[in-house]
Amino acid sequence: MKAVVITGWGLEPRLVVGEMPEPGEPGPDDVVVQVRAASVNPKDWKLNYHLALLATPVLSRRLPPLFGDDLAGTVIATGRNVSDFEVGDAVYGMDMNLRTASLAERTRIKQTCIAKKPVSLSFRQAAAMPLAALTALQGLRKGRARAGSKVLIIGASGGVGTFAVQIARALGARVTGVCSGGNTDFVRNLGADEVIDYTLGDYRRGAGTFDLVFDVAANESPRSCADLIAPGGWFISTGGHARSMLGTPIYRMLGRNAANIMVAPRRKDLEILSALVDEGKLRPVIDSDFDFTDIEQAYQRSRTGRCRGKVVIGVAEEGPFGSVYEEP
């Protein structure tokens, strides 16, 4: 089957579509999915890309595919314990294993990590949701966001941020988004009550206090945002920056309300997201849309850090069991 692999040598090898082994028969609790679409997350190029690089291009071609977490597609096989899904079901989801391998024509995934695809979304729209939307939902839950809460979302125009603004709004929270000046109207249209342009100065001084400071850009820490956190309030980070990864646990040990959120693939949460979609309260924002063979360009776009929403990739939307893609 076709799957994303590394080619070339040195510090900047390219990603291409190459040949990989099939995922094999599903385990008792697994399904095999014909992937129709996937999306790019920073985890893909911050972690999986470098793991594959360490394996060297030659060895990486012999490993199971490393790339891609989010998927949307069609079930083509089920394990003996699977009762909630049937062959032909349209599903979406993700797994946090190193080798979810959604950037492949077919992949195997546990039934607990997927849910039925929202009917109103295309495969590409659905593939934009799982990791980022689950991170937003679980982060807001961890930070005790609820009706009437004052929530500050740092990085409101990005992949997680666009979902966090919409979900917090759906919960009845009063939402303030932080983004660059060029994205202020965009974030306001997502549902933010107020928007702060971080390019105009240090927004951490004078912005007031919030019941939840949700740093989805992962550049801050409880210490740097101390003036923003109301008494009893929470600081939640997606934890990509060393300052947050190290500082947040220390504050947690000191009894402060602070945590780095590690997203978990849960069908129940995917179903909550689907319900919000069906109610018209949540829609994925797609920054850009690439074909499977343009995987290197898709990763480069994600690396810019300037995406409005998600980068999505069509894998095999043209038919249920075939592929027309050739290795470049």
C-alpha angles and dihedrals in degrees: 000000000000118000139157114271138164122258131185133028139265130046096315110046117167130244115234139165110262141158120285135169119272116262091248130221117336119256119239093277099031137095128203113227129201097221113227098173141000137179140220123248128183087249088066095063099027095053118005095043091055093044089055090046091055089051089056122234093271096053094039089063089061095049125082110271112285102194133094136025106191119071143170121186150107128299110240101169137016135201122242094259095050111108104151097062133052135192107280097031116137108229142171134196147106143237128216094218113120089246108045084135100196090156089079134081092252133015141174121236138168116262090234090064098059140058136187111287115252105260094224093058128079118230090259093051092047092049089058092063119057109075098028097040093044090050090052094047095045093044092052090047092050090049092052095242112178142145109316096016119135106230127187115198115197110202094024097166098055133087099281093029096060090054093043092055092051096043094046089050090050089053089057096251124146103245130207117184127203117209142127121292094257091060101046096100090043093054092044089054089054088063106272113150092208134014128204121204105216092197091070095068143296102331090188090077119068100000093112127237132299138202088226130024105193111190105194090164088063095216099114138065135206088262096052090047097042093118090054099053116090120219106284090011128135136241114204125180134182085225105227098133124071091232091060097037091056103029100047097058090048091054089046091055089051089059098260123139098252134127144161109230118228108193117234124204104237126166092208091058092046088054090051089053091048090053091052089051092050090049091054093245099111135041130167116246113220116205096184140349124219136181120241093257091055093064095127091056090048092054092046090053091052091048092060090074088218101101121136098215123325138344108227132194129204110221110172111343094140096078144353103250110012142068134211095191123119127194110261 
